């Protein structure tokens, strides 16, 4: 991403990206560009992108003084125009569309519905369905000194027997129920950061605006942890190792590949992960105990 503005026929633009895509938002409205620069700032140093998508955001105010101002969002990839009530919601729509473009493309690496945390260069995937507790556990690890890279989606790549993961270019999302587990103090600090936006479900934010740590663009995968897999009953806050064949099957429902490839093709793409990364089921339980179990996975890296 190049989060600085550039001129195109008098229109300012903000650019960001995640290989194999680059994205561009253009507008004549300075507050939109300032907010977009803040939101997409972390993705300014990705690999050169192969394909570009562009959005245009402008005021859609009406002549009727009783009608609140709206913002129109147009894209080069569709003829439809979206309307949003605020700048924040217009940019959230673009943030979401960019992610969908990236993870649904056949040109992209496999994407997993997973959080990604790291410590001393080693990454751990925290995999689970929506509301399984990925964001809460990831933020609890973050509070213990881990780097929080993503709470929802990451891209997996393998080369020479090693698997790496990189976060998708989207802010971390923390739901309201997590507030009681993580504490009011953290919630209030997050809410006060420059890039934070409240949503109907909670908060969107950049962790580095709290801890000041630079985020890695990718990390070596050291382990994968599943939360709340169906038909898996565990004692609270206990770990159970999953063999590679079970891990491969367990990954399928959390991968975007399953929606565009046959099961066999998807398994072939995911097999390098299952073959090289140790995987575990983690029982839901006391949050501190769950954090300690995950920290123990890194052994000498802890």
C-alpha positions as CSV (number, residue, x, y, z in Angstrom):
1,X,0.0,0.0,0.0
2,X,1.0,3.5,-0.5
3,X,-1.1,5.3,2.0
4,X,0.0,8.7,0.8
5,X,-2.3,10.6,-1.6
6,X,-1.7,10.9,-5.3
7,X,-3.3,13.1,-7.9
8,X,-5.4,11.8,-10.8
9,X,-7.1,14.5,-12.8
10,X,-7.6,16.6,-9.7
11,X,-8.9,13.6,-7.6
12,X,-6.9,12.4,-4.6
13,X,-6.4,8.7,-4.1
14,X,-5.3,6.3,-1.3
15,X,-3.7,3.0,-2.4
16,X,-3.1,-0.2,-0.5
17,X,-2.7,-3.9,-1.3
18,X,-2.1,-7.5,-0.6
19,X,-0.7,-9.7,-3.3
20,X,-1.9,-10.5,-5.9
21,X,-4.2,-7.4,-5.7
22,X,-3.8,-3.6,-5.4
23,X,-6.7,-1.4,-4.3
24,X,-7.3,2.3,-4.8
25,X,-9.9,4.7,-3.2
26,X,-10.5,8.0,-4.9
27,X,-12.4,11.0,-3.7
28,X,-12.5,14.8,-3.8
29,X,-13.4,14.9,-0.1
30,X,-10.4,15.4,2.3
31,X,-11.9,13.8,5.4
32,X,-12.6,10.6,3.4
33,X,-9.0,10.4,2.2
34,X,-7.7,11.1,5.7
35,X,-9.8,8.4,7.3
36,X,-8.9,5.9,4.5
37,X,-5.2,6.6,4.9
38,X,-5.5,5.8,8.6
39,X,-7.5,2.6,8.0
40,X,-5.3,1.1,5.2
41,X,-2.0,2.4,6.5
42,X,-0.5,-1.0,7.7
43,X,-0.6,-2.5,4.1
44,X,1.8,-0.1,2.4
45,X,4.7,-2.6,1.9
46,X,3.1,-5.6,0.3
47,X,4.5,-7.5,-2.8
48,X,3.8,-6.0,-6.2
49,X,0.1,-6.6,-7.1
50,X,-1.1,-8.1,-10.3
51,X,-4.6,-6.8,-10.4
52,X,-6.2,-3.5,-9.4
53,X,-9.6,-2.5,-8.1
54,X,-10.8,1.0,-7.6
55,X,-13.5,2.7,-5.6
56,X,-14.9,6.3,-5.8
57,X,-16.5,7.9,-2.8
58,X,-18.4,11.2,-2.9
59,X,-21.1,13.1,-1.2
60,X,-24.6,12.2,-2.3
61,X,-26.4,15.0,-0.4
62,X,-29.9,15.9,-1.7
63,X,-31.5,19.3,-2.1
64,X,-34.0,18.4,0.6
65,X,-32.7,19.8,4.0
66,X,-34.7,17.1,5.8
67,X,-32.7,14.4,4.2
68,X,-29.4,13.6,5.9
69,X,-26.2,13.6,3.8
70,X,-25.3,10.3,2.3
71,X,-22.1,8.9,0.7
72,X,-22.0,7.1,-2.6
73,X,-19.6,4.3,-3.2
74,X,-18.9,3.2,-6.8
75,X,-16.5,0.5,-7.9
76,X,-14.8,-0.4,-11.2
77,X,-15.8,-4.0,-10.7
78,X,-19.6,-3.4,-10.7
79,X,-22.1,-1.0,-12.1
80,X,-24.1,-0.8,-8.9
81,X,-23.7,2.2,-6.5
82,X,-23.9,1.8,-2.8
83,X,-25.1,4.5,-0.4
84,X,-23.9,4.8,3.2
85,X,-25.0,7.2,5.9
86,X,-21.5,8.1,7.2
87,X,-17.9,8.2,6.0
88,X,-17.1,5.4,8.5
89,X,-19.7,3.0,7.1
90,X,-18.7,3.9,3.5
91,X,-15.1,2.9,4.2
92,X,-16.2,-0.2,6.1
93,X,-18.0,-1.4,2.9
94,X,-14.9,-0.9,0.9
95,X,-12.7,-2.6,3.5
96,X,-15.1,-5.6,3.3
97,X,-15.3,-5.6,-0.5
98,X,-11.5,-5.6,-0.8
99,X,-11.2,-8.6,1.5
100,X,-13.9,-10.5,-0.5
101,X,-12.1,-9.7,-3.8
102,X,-8.8,-11.0,-2.3
103,X,-10.0,-14.2,-0.7
104,X,-12.4,-15.3,-3.4
105,X,-9.9,-15.0,-6.3
106,X,-8.4,-18.1,-7.8
107,X,-5.1,-16.2,-8.0
108,X,-4.8,-15.8,-4.3
109,X,-3.3,-18.2,-1.8
110,X,-5.7,-20.3,0.3
111,X,-7.5,-18.1,2.9
112,X,-8.6,-19.4,6.3
113,X,-11.3,-18.1,8.6
114,X,-8.8,-17.8,11.4
115,X,-7.1,-15.4,13.8
116,X,-3.3,-15.1,13.6
117,X,-1.1,-14.3,16.5
118,X,2.7,-14.4,16.7
119,X,5.6,-14.3,19.2
120,X,9.3,-14.2,18.5
121,X,8.6,-14.8,14.8
122,X,6.4,-17.9,15.3
123,X,2.8,-17.8,14.3
124,X,-0.2,-19.6,15.7
125,X,-3.5,-19.9,13.9
126,X,-6.7,-19.8,16.1
127,X,-9.4,-21.4,14.0
128,X,-13.1,-21.5,14.7
129,X,-16.6,-20.6,13.5
130,X,-18.1,-17.2,14.1
131,X,-18.4,-16.3,17.8
132,X,-16.2,-19.2,18.8
133,X,-14.0,-16.9,20.8
134,X,-11.1,-16.4,18.3
135,X,-11.0,-12.6,18.8
136,X,-11.2,-12.8,22.6
137,X,-8.4,-15.4,22.9
138,X,-6.3,-13.6,20.4
139,X,-6.7,-10.3,22.3
140,X,-5.9,-12.0,25.6
141,X,-2.6,-13.3,24.1
142,X,-2.0,-9.9,22.7
143,X,-2.3,-8.5,26.3
144,X,0.4,-11.1,27.3
145,X,2.9,-9.7,24.8
146,X,2.0,-11.5,21.6
147,X,1.6,-9.7,18.3
148,X,-2.0,-9.6,17.1
149,X,-2.0,-9.8,13.3
150,X,-5.6,-10.8,12.5
151,X,-8.7,-11.9,14.3
152,X,-10.7,-13.2,11.3
153,X,-8.8,-14.1,8.1
154,X,-5.3,-14.9,6.9
155,X,-3.7,-16.2,3.7
156,X,-1.5,-19.4,3.8
157,X,1.5,-20.1,1.7
158,X,4.0,-23.0,1.7
159,X,7.5,-23.3,0.3
160,X,10.4,-25.7,0.9
161,X,8.6,-27.5,3.6
162,X,7.7,-24.4,5.6
163,X,4.2,-22.8,5.9
164,X,3.8,-19.1,6.4
165,X,0.7,-17.0,7.1
166,X,-0.1,-13.3,6.4
167,X,-3.0,-11.4,7.7
168,X,-5.6,-10.2,5.3
169,X,-5.7,-6.4,5.0
170,X,-8.5,-5.7,7.4
171,X,-8.7,-4.2,10.9
172,X,-9.2,-6.4,14.0
173,X,-12.9,-6.7,15.1
174,X,-13.8,-7.1,18.7
175,X,-17.4,-7.9,19.7
176,X,-19.2,-6.4,22.7
177,X,-19.3,-9.7,24.7
178,X,-15.5,-9.7,24.7
179,X,-15.5,-6.5,26.8
180,X,-16.5,-8.3,30.0
181,X,-13.7,-10.9,29.5
182,X,-10.9,-8.5,28.5
183,X,-11.9,-5.6,30.7
184,X,-13.2,-2.0,30.4
185,X,-9.8,-0.4,30.4
186,X,-8.6,-2.2,27.2
187,X,-12.0,-1.5,25.5
188,X,-11.8,2.2,26.3
189,X,-8.1,2.4,25.1
190,X,-9.1,0.7,21.8
191,X,-12.1,3.0,21.4
192,X,-9.8,6.1,21.7
193,X,-7.4,5.1,18.9
194,X,-7.4,7.1,15.6
195,X,-8.5,4.3,13.3
196,X,-11.1,2.8,15.6
197,X,-14.7,2.7,14.4
198,X,-17.7,1.4,16.4
199,X,-20.0,-1.1,14.6
200,X,-23.3,-2.7,15.4
201,X,-21.3,-5.6,16.9
202,X,-18.4,-3.9,18.6
203,X,-15.2,-2.2,17.5
204,X,-12.8,-2.2,14.5
205,X,-9.2,-1.1,15.3
206,X,-5.5,-1.4,14.6
207,X,-3.6,-3.1,17.5
208,X,-0.4,-1.2,16.7
209,X,-2.1,2.0,17.7
210,X,-2.2,0.5,21.2
211,X,1.1,-1.2,21.5
212,X,3.3,0.7,19.0
213,X,4.8,-2.6,17.6
214,X,5.4,-3.0,13.9
215,X,3.5,-5.9,12.4
216,X,5.2,-8.5,10.3
217,X,3.9,-9.0,6.8
218,X,4.0,-12.8,7.3
219,X,5.1,-15.3,9.9
220,X,6.3,-18.9,10.0
221,X,3.4,-21.1,11.3
222,X,4.3,-23.0,14.4
223,X,0.9,-24.4,15.4
224,X,-2.8,-24.3,14.7
225,X,-5.5,-24.4,17.4
226,X,-9.2,-25.2,16.9
227,X,-11.9,-23.7,19.1
228,X,-15.3,-25.4,19.5
229,X,-15.1,-27.9,16.7
230,X,-18.4,-29.9,16.3
231,X,-18.5,-33.3,18.0
232,X,-15.3,-32.6,19.9
233,X,-15.9,-32.7,23.7
234,X,-12.9,-31.6,25.8
235,X,-12.3,-30.8,29.4
236,X,-12.2,-27.0,29.7
237,X,-8.9,-25.3,28.7
238,X,-7.2,-28.6,27.7
239,X,-5.3,-29.3,24.5
240,X,-5.6,-32.4,22.4
241,X,-3.3,-33.1,19.5
242,X,-4.9,-33.7,16.1
243,X,-3.2,-36.1,13.6
244,X,-2.4,-34.6,10.1
245,X,-5.2,-36.5,8.4
246,X,-7.8,-35.2,10.9
247,X,-6.3,-31.7,10.6
248,X,-6.6,-31.7,6.9
249,X,-10.3,-32.6,7.1
250,X,-10.9,-30.1,9.9
251,X,-9.4,-27.3,7.8
252,X,-11.8,-27.7,4.9
253,X,-14.9,-25.9,6.4
254,X,-12.7,-22.9,7.4
255,X,-11.1,-22.5,3.9
256,X,-12.4,-20.4,1.0
257,X,-11.2,-23.2,-1.3
258,X,-14.1,-25.4,-0.5
259,X,-16.4,-22.9,-2.3
260,X,-14.5,-22.9,-5.6
261,X,-12.8,-26.2,-5.8
262,X,-13.8,-29.9,-5.5
263,X,-13.0,-31.3,-2.0
264,X,-10.1,-33.3,-3.5
265,X,-8.6,-30.2,-5.1
266,X,-9.0,-28.2,-1.9
267,X,-7.4,-30.9,0.2
268,X,-4.4,-31.0,-2.2
269,X,-3.9,-27.3,-1.8
270,X,-4.2,-27.5,2.0
271,X,-2.1,-30.7,2.5
272,X,1.2,-28.8,3.0
273,X,-0.3,-27.1,6.0
274,X,-1.6,-30.3,7.5
275,X,1.7,-32.1,6.8
276,X,4.0,-29.6,8.4
277,X,2.1,-27.6,11.1
278,X,1.1,-29.3,14.4
279,X,-2.6,-28.9,15.2
280,X,-4.7,-29.1,18.4
281,X,-8.2,-28.8,19.7
282,X,-8.5,-26.5,22.7
283,X,-11.4,-26.8,25.1
284,X,-13.3,-23.7,26.0
285,X,-12.8,-22.6,29.6
286,X,-11.1,-20.1,31.8
287,X,-9.5,-17.5,29.5
288,X,-6.3,-17.3,31.5
289,X,-5.9,-21.0,31.4
290,X,-6.5,-21.1,27.6
291,X,-3.9,-18.4,27.1
292,X,-1.4,-20.5,29.1
293,X,-2.1,-23.6,27.0
294,X,-1.4,-21.7,23.7
295,X,1.7,-20.1,25.1
296,X,3.0,-23.6,26.0
297,X,2.9,-24.6,22.4
298,X,5.9,-22.5,21.5
299,X,8.1,-24.2,23.9
300,X,11.5,-22.6,23.6
301,X,10.1,-19.6,21.8
302,X,8.0,-18.5,24.8
